[in-house]
Amino acid sequence: MTVVFRAIHPSLEHYLRRQAPDAAEDLAAESWLAVAKGLPDFQGGVDDFRAWLFTIAHRRMVDHYRSLARRPRSVLRGEDDLTGTRARTDPVPSAEVTAIEGLSTDDAIDALVRDLPSAQAQIVLLRLVADLSVDHVAEITGRSPGSVRVLQHRALRNLAKTWEQEGVTR
């Protein structure tokens, strides 16, 4: 399981950081816990496992935003204060975490999808970062495979136009 975690977790974190930056780590942890609980019943190959994990993560993310929408504004402000306090009391990160964070992959992925509409960004993240098939992405997002292909095509066309106008590096 460690090998699977190391192979897939970075993609999962990149996806969640783009979709829910304020809760990405928590959502990733919740997703892996759900996987651990459901693993005895899982059947399928590597691609099926990857799709299953990202489906769980996507559902956790949707639930996260639903719960935020139901909370009163004053509670949200209180959480912001707690988040700041929690960040100051966190232990010093390990050398491995520091090295991974310094790689700037997150910055590259963010730059890739920053200017895309939300739906297109989500499709690009699931298809290219998570390396999921069109059918798996369609299942996760509740879209048809044709819709996923169209959104991916539009996203890639938008990226090509942006890179033509601005150059690959800014």
C-alpha positions as CSV (number, residue, x, y, z in Angstrom):
1,M,0.0,0.0,0.0
2,T,2.9,2.3,0.7
3,V,4.1,2.0,-2.9
4,V,0.6,2.9,-4.2
5,F,0.3,5.8,-1.8
6,R,3.7,7.2,-2.9
7,A,2.8,6.8,-6.6
8,I,-0.7,8.4,-6.5
9,H,-0.8,10.8,-3.6
10,P,1.1,13.6,-5.3
11,S,-1.4,13.7,-8.1
12,L,-4.3,13.6,-5.6
13,E,-2.8,16.5,-3.6
14,H,-2.3,18.6,-6.8
15,Y,-5.9,18.0,-7.8
16,L,-7.3,18.9,-4.3
17,R,-5.0,21.9,-3.9
18,R,-6.4,23.4,-7.0
19,Q,-10.0,22.5,-6.3
20,A,-10.1,23.2,-2.5
21,P,-6.9,24.9,-1.4
22,D,-8.1,25.6,2.1
23,A,-8.8,21.9,2.8
24,A,-6.7,19.9,0.4
25,E,-4.7,18.1,3.0
26,D,-7.7,17.2,5.1
27,L,-9.6,16.0,2.1
28,A,-6.7,13.9,0.9
29,A,-6.4,12.3,4.4
30,E,-10.2,11.6,4.5
31,S,-10.0,10.1,1.0
32,W,-7.2,7.7,2.0
33,L,-9.1,6.7,5.1
34,A,-12.1,5.9,3.0
35,V,-9.9,3.8,0.7
36,A,-8.4,2.0,3.6
37,K,-11.9,1.1,4.9
38,G,-13.2,0.0,1.5
39,L,-10.0,-1.8,0.3
40,P,-11.2,-5.3,1.3
41,D,-14.2,-4.9,-1.1
42,F,-12.2,-3.3,-3.9
43,Q,-11.9,-5.2,-7.2
44,G,-10.0,-4.0,-10.2
45,G,-6.7,-2.9,-11.6
46,V,-4.5,0.1,-11.1
47,D,-6.6,2.4,-13.4
48,D,-9.7,1.4,-11.5
49,F,-8.0,2.1,-8.2
50,R,-6.9,5.5,-9.3
51,A,-10.4,6.3,-10.5
52,W,-11.9,5.0,-7.3
53,L,-9.6,7.2,-5.2
54,F,-10.3,10.3,-7.2
55,T,-14.0,9.6,-7.1
56,I,-13.8,9.5,-3.3
57,A,-11.7,12.7,-3.2
58,H,-14.1,14.5,-5.6
59,R,-17.1,13.5,-3.4
60,R,-15.3,14.7,-0.2
61,M,-14.5,18.0,-1.9
62,V,-18.2,18.5,-3.0
63,D,-19.3,17.6,0.6
64,H,-16.7,20.1,2.0
65,Y,-18.2,23.0,-0.1
66,R,-21.7,22.0,0.7
67,S,-21.0,22.1,4.4
68,L,-19.3,25.5,4.0
69,A,-22.3,26.8,2.2
70,R,-24.5,25.8,5.1
71,R,-22.4,27.5,7.8
72,P,-23.1,31.0,9.0
73,R,-20.6,33.6,8.1
74,S,-19.5,34.3,11.7
75,V,-18.4,30.7,12.1
76,L,-16.3,30.9,8.9
77,R,-14.4,33.9,10.3
78,G,-13.7,32.0,13.5
79,E,-12.3,29.1,11.5
80,D,-10.0,31.5,9.7
81,D,-8.6,32.6,13.0
82,L,-8.1,29.0,14.1
83,T,-6.4,28.1,10.9
84,G,-3.9,30.9,11.4
85,T,-3.3,29.7,15.0
86,R,-3.0,26.0,13.9
87,A,-0.5,26.9,11.3
88,R,1.8,28.5,13.9
89,T,1.6,25.5,16.2
90,D,2.3,22.8,13.6
91,P,5.5,20.9,14.1
92,V,8.5,21.5,11.9
93,P,7.9,19.7,8.6
94,S,10.2,16.7,7.7
95,A,13.0,17.0,5.2
96,E,10.9,15.0,2.8
97,V,8.0,17.3,3.0
98,T,10.2,20.4,2.6
99,A,11.9,18.9,-0.5
100,I,8.6,18.0,-2.1
101,E,7.2,21.4,-1.5
102,G,10.3,23.1,-2.9
103,L,9.9,21.3,-6.3
104,S,7.4,23.9,-7.5
105,T,5.2,21.3,-9.2
106,D,2.2,23.0,-7.5
107,D,3.2,26.3,-9.0
108,A,3.5,24.8,-12.5
109,I,0.2,23.1,-12.2
110,D,-1.4,26.2,-10.9
111,A,0.0,28.2,-13.8
112,L,-1.3,25.6,-16.2
113,V,-4.9,25.9,-15.1
114,R,-5.0,29.3,-13.5
115,D,-6.7,31.1,-16.4
116,L,-9.0,28.2,-17.4
117,P,-12.7,28.2,-16.5
118,S,-13.4,26.0,-13.5
119,A,-15.0,23.1,-15.4
120,Q,-12.1,23.0,-17.9
121,A,-9.5,23.2,-15.1
122,Q,-11.1,20.3,-13.3
123,I,-11.1,18.2,-16.5
124,V,-7.4,19.0,-17.2
125,L,-6.4,18.2,-13.6
126,L,-8.2,14.8,-13.7
127,R,-7.1,13.9,-17.2
128,L,-3.5,15.1,-17.1
129,V,-2.4,15.3,-13.5
130,A,-4.4,12.4,-12.1
131,D,-3.9,10.5,-15.4
132,L,-7.5,9.2,-15.5
133,S,-9.3,8.0,-18.6
134,V,-12.1,9.9,-20.2
135,D,-14.6,7.4,-18.9
136,H,-13.3,7.6,-15.4
137,V,-13.4,11.4,-15.5
138,A,-16.9,11.4,-16.8
139,E,-18.0,9.1,-14.0
140,I,-16.3,11.3,-11.3
141,T,-17.7,14.6,-12.6
142,G,-21.1,13.3,-13.6
143,R,-20.6,14.3,-17.3
144,S,-20.8,12.3,-20.4
145,P,-17.5,11.1,-22.0
146,G,-18.3,13.4,-25.0
147,S,-18.6,16.4,-22.7
148,V,-15.3,15.6,-21.0
149,R,-13.6,15.4,-24.4
150,V,-15.1,18.7,-25.5
151,L,-14.0,20.4,-22.2
152,Q,-10.5,19.0,-22.5
153,H,-10.2,20.1,-26.1
154,R,-11.4,23.6,-25.3
155,A,-9.0,23.8,-22.3
156,L,-6.0,22.7,-24.4
157,R,-7.0,25.1,-27.2
158,N,-7.2,28.0,-24.6
159,L,-3.8,27.0,-23.2
160,A,-2.3,27.0,-26.7
161,K,-3.7,30.5,-27.4
162,T,-2.4,31.7,-24.0
163,W,1.0,30.3,-24.7
164,E,1.1,31.7,-28.2
165,Q,0.3,35.2,-26.9
166,E,2.4,35.2,-23.8
167,G,5.1,32.6,-24.5
168,V,5.5,29.5,-22.3
169,T,7.4,31.4,-19.6
170,R,6.1,34.6,-18.1
